[in-house]
Structures are given as structure tokens and as C-alpha cells.
Amino acid sequence: QVSLVESGGGLVQTGGSLRLSCTAYGRTFGNVAVGWFRQAPGKAREFVAAISGNGLMTLYGDSVKDRFTISRDNTKNTFYLQMNSLKPEDTAVYYCAARHSPDGPVSRLPKNYGSWGQGTQVTASS
């Protein structure tokens, strides 16, 4: 079982940027696809982005494409979500997640992720 610890959330003005980080503890995760999800009050958990174990394949939700970038540094067991041009509708709790199965493909589905971070609040306000 891998433990995920997030950091980097906060309050930012509309149009601003934030970078979230998620560090994995407990095992090497270089061959595990990871992703970011978010959940706003009263709404279902939404897929944001995912990246393959080797970093060569990425996948984005339609609402964040061209504004957010997911990346990873396997030497640090850490992956990131760079968020630019933030909008009020991006306000949510953001969760990082890692797939259970090594070498599993990137996925938009929460059910395919076995380990989750505690969540970090991101608020974009005008």
C-alpha cells in the first residue's frame, strides 16, 4: 500500500496559477500510473488529469485541457499538477491518486485508483 501526501493548495485570484504536489511513501511508484481528481461541494468527484508510470502518456479532463499540466519526477516519488488561468469553477478539493496495479494504463475512472491523498483545497476567487 502506498501513502500519498499532497501539498500546494490555497487561495488564488481568477487567472492565477498554483502547483500541487503529491509525494508517495511506502513503495517505489515509478511504474504506476497516477492522477488528480477534484470534488466541489454537492458535486461528484471529477477526473482532472493522469500520467503513466514512465511519464510518456497523459490524459486530461475536458474542462482543464490546455490550462493544467500533469508531470512526475520518479526520482523523488512525486508528481505534480500545474494549474494556470484558474477560474472560479476550478474551486474544489483536489485529490491525488495512484493505481494499484503496476504498469496499468492511465484512467479517468476513480475506481481504478487504489490509493488516495487526503485532499487539498484550491479556491480561485475574483
Buried (B, 14 or more C-beta within 10 A) or exposed (E): EBBBBBEBBEEBEEEBEBBBBBBBEEBEBBBBBBBBBBBEEEEEBBBBBBBBBEBEEBBBBEBBEEBBBBBBEBEEBBBBBBBBBBBEEBBBBBBBBBBEEEEBEBBBEBEBBBBBBEBBEBBBEE
